[in-house]
Amino acid sequence: MTTTMTPEAVRVPVNSLATEARAAAVVWQREMIRFVKDRSRILSSLAQPLLFLFVLGTGLGSLLGSSEGAGSVAFTTFLFPGVMAISVLFTAAFAGISIVWDREFGFLREMLVAPVSTASILIGKALGGATVATLQCLVLLALAGLVGVPYDPLMLLAMIGLIFLMGFMITSLGLVLAARVKQIQTAMPLVQLVITPLMFLSGALFPLSGLPTWLAVLTHVNPMTYAVEPLRSVVFDHLDVDAATRARFDPGIVWGTWTVPVGVQILMTIGFCVLLLSLAVWRFRRTE
Amino acid sequence: MNTPAVAVRGLVKRYGAIEAVRGIDLEVARGETFGFLGPNGAGKSTTINILCTLVEPTDGEAEVVGLDVVRERAAVRRRIGLVFQDPTLDAPMSGEQNLRFHQELYGVDRRRAPARREEVMRMVGLWDRRADPVATYSGGMRRRLEIARGLLHSPQVLFLDEPTIGLDPQTRGTIWDYVAELHRNAESQEDGGITVFVTTHYMDEAEHCDRIAIMNEGRIVALDTPDALKAQVGADRVTITTDDDEAALRALRTEFGLEGAVREGAVSIAVADGAGFVPRLFDRLGHHRVAIRSVTVTRPSLDDVFLAYTGTTIRDAEAGPAASRGMHPMAMRMRGR
C-alpha cells in the first residue's frame, strides 16, 4: 500500500447548473443500467398491454360489432393509444416507487447526502422512469400496423413525445407516493390503489362521450385523462375516418360547452409534471 | 490552516422530550484520527449526523473545516466523506459503477476521475473485482468499497460511523490499517491532511486513535489521548477466584482497606501496583483461610476507562436500562435511515 492521498488530486466544485445536471444525468443513467439488466421485467410488463389490446380489444370489439366499412374504425384501433397509456402508467409508476427499494437498501442515502439538490436527484429519477416507459412503448408502437394504425413518421414522433411526457408525470406521481413509504411491501398495494382508478377513469379504455355525470366528473378531475386524449387525438388525425366515427370514438374533453384544445391538454400535463415533481421534492426534503 | 477540522460548542439535540445530545463541546485538529466512543444510544450517531449536515441541531454550533453545518450545508458536504453504519451501495451495479456514480454526483473532474477510482480501489484491494456486481461482494468487501468511495472526492474530513460493526476480527484489522495509512499520509501534508472522525463501541479499536471522546447519555464524559485516559484511571486490576467471595471481600476490607467488587463470579480489586500486590494478597487472605484458585493482573484498558467514567462496562450499558433508553423509537428511526 503505497498510494498517496493528495487532497489536491480532485476537488468537488461549487454547485452550479452544470453540477446539478450531471447529478440528474447519472441518476438517469443508473435507471438505464437497471433497465437493461432487468430483462425479465421488460417482458413481463409487455404482457399486460398486449392482453388488453388483442384479447380485450378483439373480444369487446366483436361485441360492439363496429361496422367494418370505409370511414369506420375497429375497436382495437381505438384501444391502441389507450393501451399505450396503460403501459406507461404501470411502468412509470413502478419506476417512481422503486425509490423505496433505494431507501430500503440504503442507496437513497448516498444520493441525498451528496452536495446537490434533492430536485436534481428526483428529476433524474423522473427522466429515467419516462425513458423506460417510452422504450417499452416502442415495442407496442411497432405493432401499430396490426391494429390498423399507419406508420406515419410524424405521428410516431408525436406519440413518442407525448408518451415521454406522460411517463414523466406518472413517475413523479410514483415518487410522491413513495416519499413516506419505508417498505416495498407497503408500496405495492398503495400503487395498485392509486393506479387502477387512474387507468379506468382516464378514457384509455372507453370514449369519454355520453357518460353519466358522476363518471364524467371523475374522468375530468383525473390528470391522466389530459395525457391520454392528446395521444388518441394524434392517432385519429392520421386515420381515415368520417366525422361521425371520430365524434363517437374520439369526442375530446368537453368542459360544459367548451371543448378543451389538445394544446391546452398538453400544457396541463406539463403543469401536472411540475406540480407532482415539486410535491415529491417537498415531501422528500421533509422526510429524509 | 489553523481552523480545526471539527469545532462544536454547546451542541444540543432534542427529539420531543428525548434529549439525545445534552450540550457537548469538542475540537478536533486537522490530520487527527479522532475516536468517538460510547454504548449504543449514547448520542454518537446523532452527533455525527449533525456534523455531516444530515440532522439540524436544536441548539449550539457545529463547524466542519470552519464551515457552519447549518448555514453552509452544501460547502460542508463537498469537503467531507461519509461511511455510514448501514450499507449505502447499489448492489446490482459493479464496484466501479458505484464509484463512478459517486464521482458524477459530486461533480468530480472527469479527466481525473478514472485514475482516482483506480487509486482508491487499489488501496482497499478491490481493483481486481471492479467489474463485479456489488451483490457478489462479502460484507467486508462492501465496507472497504464504501471507505474507498468516501475517499473518492478527496475529503478533508472522513466520517466513519461504526465502520467495523458486524465484521470479523481480521477485516476489522484491515479497516484500521487503511485508517492508519490515511493518518501516515496526513502527516506529510502541509495542510495537516485528512482528519478521520470515527465512532465505535469496540474499546480495543479506540487504541488506534490520537484522541478519544467517551460519550454517555448525551454527554462527553472524558476526552483525551488513550494513554492519558488510562493513566487517569491509574489502577491495575487484580481479579481472583476464590472458594468464598464474601469472606474474600471482608478480608480485603479489614487487611487492606480495599473495596473489591464481585463481577462474573470473580472478585476484582483496583490497585496501583498489581504485580507487587499479589504476594501480599496471598499472604493476608491465607490468614483468613480464604483459598485462592486463580489470579489475573490486568493493566488498565479503555474498558476500565469507560467503566470509571460511566460506572458501567460498555456491554452492560447496552444491555441495561441505559440502552433501552437509547433505543427509543426516535433513535431507532434515526438509525434506520
Chai-1 contact restraints between the chains, C-beta under 6 A:
chainA,res_idxA,chainB,res_idxB,connection_type,confidence,min_distance_angstrom,max_distance_angstrom,comment,restraint_id
A,M1,B,E181,contact,1.0,0.0,6.0,A-B,restraint_1
A,T3,B,E119,contact,1.0,0.0,6.0,A-B,restraint_2
A,T3,B,M123,contact,1.0,0.0,6.0,A-B,restraint_3
A,M5,B,N185,contact,1.0,0.0,6.0,A-B,restraint_4
A,P7,B,S154,contact,1.0,0.0,6.0,A-B,restraint_5
A,A9,B,S154,contact,1.0,0.0,6.0,A-B,restraint_6
A,V10,B,V108,contact,1.0,0.0,6.0,A-B,restraint_7
A,V10,B,D109,contact,1.0,0.0,6.0,A-B,restraint_8
A,V10,B,R112,contact,1.0,0.0,6.0,A-B,restraint_9
A,V10,B,R116,contact,1.0,0.0,6.0,A-B,restraint_10
A,V10,B,H153,contact,1.0,0.0,6.0,A-B,restraint_11
A,V10,B,S154,contact,1.0,0.0,6.0,A-B,restraint_12
A,V12,B,R78,contact,1.0,0.0,6.0,A-B,restraint_13
A,V12,B,Y106,contact,1.0,0.0,6.0,A-B,restraint_14
A,V12,B,H153,contact,1.0,0.0,6.0,A-B,restraint_15
A,P13,B,G107,contact,1.0,0.0,6.0,A-B,restraint_16
A,N15,B,A74,contact,1.0,0.0,6.0,A-B,restraint_17
A,T19,B,G107,contact,1.0,0.0,6.0,A-B,restraint_18
A,R22,B,E104,contact,1.0,0.0,6.0,A-B,restraint_19
A,R22,B,G107,contact,1.0,0.0,6.0,A-B,restraint_20
A,A23,B,L105,contact,1.0,0.0,6.0,A-B,restraint_21
A,V26,B,F101,contact,1.0,0.0,6.0,A-B,restraint_22
A,V26,B,E104,contact,1.0,0.0,6.0,A-B,restraint_23
A,K37,B,P92,contact,1.0,0.0,6.0,A-B,restraint_24
A,G106,B,D86,contact,1.0,0.0,6.0,A-B,restraint_25
A,G106,B,P87,contact,1.0,0.0,6.0,A-B,restraint_26
A,G106,B,T88,contact,1.0,0.0,6.0,A-B,restraint_27
A,F107,B,T88,contact,1.0,0.0,6.0,A-B,restraint_28
A,F107,B,D90,contact,1.0,0.0,6.0,A-B,restraint_29
A,R109,B,T88,contact,1.0,0.0,6.0,A-B,restraint_30
A,E110,B,T88,contact,1.0,0.0,6.0,A-B,restraint_31
A,V113,B,L82,contact,1.0,0.0,6.0,A-B,restraint_32
A,A114,B,L105,contact,1.0,0.0,6.0,A-B,restraint_33
A,P115,B,A74,contact,1.0,0.0,6.0,A-B,restraint_34
A,P115,B,R77,contact,1.0,0.0,6.0,A-B,restraint_35
A,P115,B,R78,contact,1.0,0.0,6.0,A-B,restraint_36
